[in-house]
């Protein structure tokens, strides 16, 4: 283990001491667990972010124009073929 020194505000120190007392653990164990839990949450969406993205999704999906699967597959094939040949030689058609 590595010994470190941190400066904490009074409220954080009080919370740390209360938590350690309540759980019957050393303060260092509480800090280790808290840092571990925080590290696990990094990169995850918060509930607010998740709700916002779902709202955006619910707004955008109905705006996608319906197209026959055959038409979509043909466009994908054309794009793949164009990439293999080094790109399109003409402007792309717009719907």
Backbone as CSV, one residue per row, in Angstrom:
resi,resn,N_x,N_y,N_z,CA_x,CA_y,CA_z,C_x,C_y,C_z
1,UNK,0.838,-1.183,0.000,0.000,0.000,0.000,0.877,1.238,0.000
2,UNK,0.316,2.310,-0.512,1.023,3.582,-0.576,0.347,4.552,0.382
3,UNK,1.129,5.241,1.169,0.589,6.226,2.089,0.518,7.562,1.366
4,UNK,-0.661,8.229,1.457,-0.873,9.504,0.773,-1.468,10.504,1.747
5,UNK,-1.336,11.774,1.402,-1.904,12.841,2.209,-2.849,13.654,1.350
6,UNK,-4.053,13.914,1.861,-5.039,14.717,1.146,-5.533,15.823,2.053
7,UNK,-6.013,16.878,1.464,-6.659,17.949,2.206,-8.143,17.893,1.884
8,UNK,-8.971,17.748,2.917,-10.412,17.630,2.742,-11.106,18.730,3.519
9,UNK,-12.272,19.147,3.037,-13.041,20.156,3.758,-13.685,19.521,4.992
10,UNK,-14.151,20.358,5.906,-14.684,19.874,7.177,-15.870,18.923,6.999
11,UNK,-16.781,19.237,6.079,-17.965,18.395,5.866,-17.574,17.014,5.356
12,UNK,-16.616,16.956,4.438,-16.164,15.664,3.916,-15.516,14.841,5.013
13,UNK,-14.716,15.485,5.856,-14.075,14.780,6.971,-15.136,14.243,7.923
14,UNK,-16.155,15.051,8.210,-17.224,14.606,9.116,-17.963,13.410,8.510
15,UNK,-18.251,13.464,7.217,-18.926,12.340,6.555,-18.061,11.088,6.590
16,UNK,-16.777,11.249,6.336,-15.849,10.126,6.354,-15.810,9.496,7.742
17,UNK,-15.718,10.319,8.762,-15.655,9.806,10.138,-16.954,9.109,10.530
18,UNK,-18.099,9.717,10.169,-19.398,9.104,10.477,-19.542,7.756,9.771
19,UNK,-19.153,7.716,8.508,-19.258,6.473,7.734,-18.381,5.386,8.333
20,UNK,-17.147,5.742,8.673,-16.221,4.764,9.253,-16.754,4.249,10.586
21,UNK,-17.282,5.138,11.410,-17.835,4.758,12.715,-19.054,3.846,12.542
22,UNK,-19.939,4.244,11.645,-21.176,3.488,11.417,-20.886,2.083,10.889
23,UNK,-19.908,1.981,9.996,-19.590,0.687,9.389,-18.532,-0.099,10.162
24,UNK,-17.919,0.546,11.128,-16.883,-0.135,11.908,-15.652,-0.460,11.082
25,UNK,-15.310,0.427,10.174,-14.150,0.222,9.301,-13.198,1.390,9.457
26,UNK,-11.931,1.177,9.111,-10.985,2.296,9.116,-11.370,3.316,8.040
27,UNK,-11.044,4.568,8.292,-11.343,5.626,7.323,-10.682,5.333,5.979
28,UNK,-9.495,4.761,5.994,-8.806,4.452,4.739,-9.588,3.428,3.922
29,UNK,-10.244,2.482,4.594,-11.044,1.488,3.881,-12.255,2.156,3.231
30,UNK,-12.850,3.112,3.937,-13.996,3.849,3.391,-13.565,4.616,2.141
31,UNK,-12.408,5.271,2.200,-11.903,6.028,1.047,-11.619,5.090,-0.117
32,UNK,-10.985,3.945,0.143,-10.692,2.979,-0.927,-11.976,2.512,-1.605
33,UNK,-12.984,2.161,-0.804,-14.261,1.710,-1.369,-14.932,2.816,-2.171
34,UNK,-14.909,4.040,-1.633,-15.541,5.159,-2.326,-14.864,5.438,-3.665
35,UNK,-13.539,5.398,-3.688,-12.803,5.623,-4.937,-13.098,4.505,-5.926
36,UNK,-13.168,3.268,-5.442,-13.487,2.143,-6.317,-14.873,2.267,-6.936
37,UNK,-15.872,2.639,-6.119,-17.231,2.811,-6.638,-17.296,3.978,-7.623
38,UNK,-16.589,5.048,-7.319,-16.566,6.207,-8.223,-15.951,5.821,-9.566
39,UNK,-14.855,5.071,-9.519,-14.174,4.658,-10.749,-15.080,3.780,-11.609
40,UNK,-15.907,2.942,-10.986,-16.833,2.096,-11.741,-17.902,2.925,-12.463
41,UNK,-18.300,4.040,-11.861,-19.357,4.874,-12.443,-18.867,5.754,-13.581
42,UNK,-17.576,6.008,-13.648,-17.042,6.881,-14.697,-17.332,6.236,-16.049
43,UNK,-17.842,7.015,-16.957,-18.140,6.511,-18.286,-19.579,6.058,-18.443
44,UNK,-20.284,5.859,-17.348,-21.693,5.490,-17.430,-22.533,6.756,-17.530
45,UNK,-23.665,6.633,-18.165,-24.575,7.768,-18.267,-25.321,7.961,-16.955
46,UNK,-25.533,9.209,-16.597,-26.373,9.484,-15.435,-27.826,9.266,-15.854
47,UNK,-28.708,9.204,-14.882,-30.134,9.037,-15.211,-30.624,10.190,-16.073
48,UNK,-30.163,11.407,-15.769,-30.578,12.578,-16.542,-30.099,12.469,-17.991
49,UNK,-28.833,12.071,-18.174,-28.287,11.910,-19.524,-29.024,10.814,-20.287
50,UNK,-29.315,9.712,-19.603,-30.027,8.595,-20.238,-31.418,9.028,-20.688
51,UNK,-32.145,9.740,-19.828,-33.488,10.227,-20.189,-33.420,11.171,-21.378
52,UNK,-32.409,12.051,-21.382,-32.264,13.004,-22.491,-32.014,12.264,-23.806
53,UNK,-31.104,11.298,-23.789,-30.800,10.550,-25.019,-32.003,9.745,-25.499
54,UNK,-32.765,9.186,-24.572,-33.978,8.464,-24.966,-35.009,9.404,-25.574
55,UNK,-35.093,10.603,-25.025,-36.019,11.603,-25.569,-35.596,12.003,-26.986
56,UNK,-34.310,12.203,-27.193,-33.800,12.527,-28.526,-34.091,11.372,-29.482
57,UNK,-33.844,10.152,-29.035,-34.104,8.972,-29.855,-35.582,8.904,-30.240
58,UNK,-36.458,9.116,-29.254,-37.902,9.063,-29.520,-38.345,10.166,-30.469
59,UNK,-37.602,11.264,-30.523,-37.928,12.360,-31.442,-37.412,12.067,-32.847
60,UNK,-36.205,11.515,-32.940,-35.578,11.314,-34.242,-36.088,10.089,-34.995
61,UNK,-36.342,9.005,-34.298,-36.732,7.771,-34.981,-38.000,7.948,-35.822
62,UNK,-39.051,8.589,-35.301,-40.231,8.766,-36.148,-39.971,9.650,-37.374
63,UNK,-38.921,10.461,-37.328,-38.611,11.347,-38.447,-37.859,10.628,-39.568
64,UNK,-37.420,9.401,-39.332,-36.708,8.643,-40.362,-37.731,8.218,-41.416
65,UNK,-37.492,8.609,-42.650,-38.470,8.248,-43.682,-38.464,6.741,-43.925
66,UNK,-39.648,6.158,-44.053,-39.691,4.717,-44.307,-39.206,4.414,-45.722
67,UNK,-38.334,3.449,-45.841,-37.825,3.040,-47.152,-37.875,1.533,-47.222
68,UNK,-38.163,1.004,-48.384,-38.149,-0.451,-48.520,-36.753,-1.005,-48.242
69,UNK,-36.696,-2.136,-47.591,-35.413,-2.758,-47.247,-34.584,-3.009,-48.501
70,UNK,-35.223,-3.346,-49.601,-34.511,-3.617,-50.857,-33.762,-2.360,-51.319
71,UNK,-34.411,-1.201,-51.175,-33.790,0.067,-51.585,-32.580,0.395,-50.707
72,UNK,-32.720,0.179,-49.420,-31.621,0.434,-48.486,-30.451,-0.503,-48.789
73,UNK,-30.745,-1.770,-48.991,-29.691,-2.748,-49.296,-28.960,-2.376,-50.583
74,UNK,-29.709,-1.902,-51.595,-29.083,-1.509,-52.862,-28.156,-0.315,-52.651
75,UNK,-28.572,0.647,-51.835,-27.727,1.810,-51.569,-26.455,1.401,-50.832
76,UNK,-26.584,0.522,-49.859,-25.412,0.056,-49.118,-24.449,-0.666,-50.049
77,UNK,-24.977,-1.504,-50.923,-24.123,-2.195,-51.899,-23.391,-1.195,-52.782
78,UNK,-24.101,-0.167,-53.252,-23.494,0.842,-54.121,-22.377,1.597,-53.404
79,UNK,-22.595,1.926,-52.155,-21.570,2.630,-51.381,-20.347,1.742,-51.198
80,UNK,-20.557,0.476,-50.866,-19.432,-0.448,-50.680,-18.646,-0.630,-51.972
81,UNK,-19.352,-0.770,-53.077,-18.669,-0.915,-54.365,-17.876,0.345,-54.700
82,UNK,-18.461,1.512,-54.433,-17.774,2.774,-54.714,-16.501,2.891,-53.870
83,UNK,-16.568,2.469,-52.628,-15.385,2.530,-51.767,-14.282,1.614,-52.285
84,UNK,-14.667,0.452,-52.756,-13.663,-0.482,-53.292,-12.987,0.073,-54.536
85,UNK,-13.729,0.868,-55.322,-13.178,1.438,-56.549,-12.511,2.793,-56.301
86,UNK,-12.476,3.250,-55.084,-11.796,4.512,-54.796,-12.718,5.703,-54.683
87,UNK,-13.991,5.494,-54.561,-14.919,6.599,-54.356,-15.884,6.771,-55.505
88,UNK,-16.882,7.587,-55.272,-17.884,7.839,-56.296,-17.322,8.765,-57.365
89,UNK,-17.753,8.557,-58.584,-17.318,9.401,-59.693,-18.348,10.477,-60.009
90,UNK,-19.443,10.459,-59.304,-20.521,11.426,-59.552,-21.125,11.834,-58.204
91,UNK,-21.967,12.862,-58.232,-22.621,13.303,-57.006,-23.633,12.259,-56.534
92,UNK,-23.755,12.164,-55.244,-24.720,11.234,-54.671,-26.126,11.792,-54.871
93,UNK,-27.051,10.906,-55.113,-28.447,11.323,-55.262,-29.002,11.644,-53.903
94,UNK,-29.827,12.670,-53.815,-30.462,13.038,-52.553,-31.946,12.765,-52.653
95,UNK,-32.485,12.263,-51.578,-33.913,11.923,-51.563,-34.758,13.159,-51.310
